[in-house]
Amino acid sequence: MIRNTVVHLNGEQPLLADLYDMPTNGDVSLVCTNVRMLDGKKPLFVDRSDSVFVFPYIHIRFLEIMAAAAPGLAGASDDTAVVAAGPRTGDDDLDGDADLELDEDFLRRIREV
């Protein structure tokens, strides 16, 4: 059991959940239990927090899994997080540079801060 994973849903506040296993490349959904808000309260859409929840990865932006809770993660300290992103779709830009333009005025304002 991987405890206190932060699940970032599309357009929603992050949730804490306990995962049964580490996500793999072949998964299409996240199976978890003990879903709660970051402050520990039960979300409005949950009737019983001890239920099993299945979230399709299409509704998940990314997961934060603390390295200490991730079995078999060598070389990570206790305060680092493993970030697992959802599956890639055909619409994703694989090289990432096609739409990237640097705004010089924006960079100048950042340097001034």
N, C-alpha and C positions, 0 to 999 in steps of 0.2 A: 504494500500500500504506500503510495507517494502522497504525503500529507501537505496541505496548505499550498496547493498549486493555484496561481492566479490565472484565471481564464478571462481574457479580454474578448468580449463579444462585439460584433459589429454594431455600432450605434448605441451601445448600452454601457452602463457602469461595470467595472471589473467585478468578478466574483471569485471567492475562494472555494476550492473543491478538493476532494481527496480522490486521486486516480488509483485504479486497480493495477495498471501497468504503465510503463513508459510508452508514449506514442511511437508508432513505427511508420515507415513510408507507405505501407499498404493500407493503413487505416483510412476509413471514410468518415468516421465519427469518433467523438470523444466519449468514453463511458466513465462516469464518475459517481460519487456519492457525497453526502454531507455538504451540499451546496449552500453557501451563505454569502452575505455581503462582506465587504472588507472590515466592517465594524463588528462582525459576528452575528448580526441579526438575520432572520430568515427573509428572503426576498418575497415579494407579494405573489409571484407566480408559483411558489412552492407550498404544497400542502403539508408534506412530511419531509423533513430534511434527511431522514435516514433512507429515503427511496433511492433507487438507481436512476440516474439521469443520462440521457444520450443526446449529445449536441452534435449535429452535422458540422463538419469542418468548414463548410461554406459559410457558416454563421460565426466563425471564430477568427479573429484577427491574428492572435498569437497567444502562446502560453508562457508563463514564467514558472519555472521549476527550480527551486533552490538546489544547488549542487549537493548539499549535504543530504538531501532527500532522494537524490537520483542515484540509484545503485549502479556501480560499475563506472562511474565517471572519475577517471584518474586525473590527478593534477589540479583539481579545482578546490579552492578554499571554501570554507563554510558560508561566506557572505556573497559568493558569486551566484548568479542565476543562469540557468540554461534556458534559452529562448527557443521554443519550437514553433515555427510558423506553420500555417495551414498549407494544404497542397497547392501546387502551382497549377494554374489553368493555362489554356492556350493563348489567352489574352495578355499574359504577363510579358513584359519586355525583358528578355533574358540578358541582354548586354547592359541595360540600364543607362547607357550614355546617349541614346537617341534623342530624348527630350530634355537633357540636362543642359541648362544655360545658366551661367553665373551672372547674377545681377551685381554689377560693380558698386552701385549706390548702396545696396543692401549690405554688402561686405564692408564698405567704408563705415556705415553706421554701427555695425557689430564691433569693428576695431576700436571705435571711439568709446565704447562702453567700458 
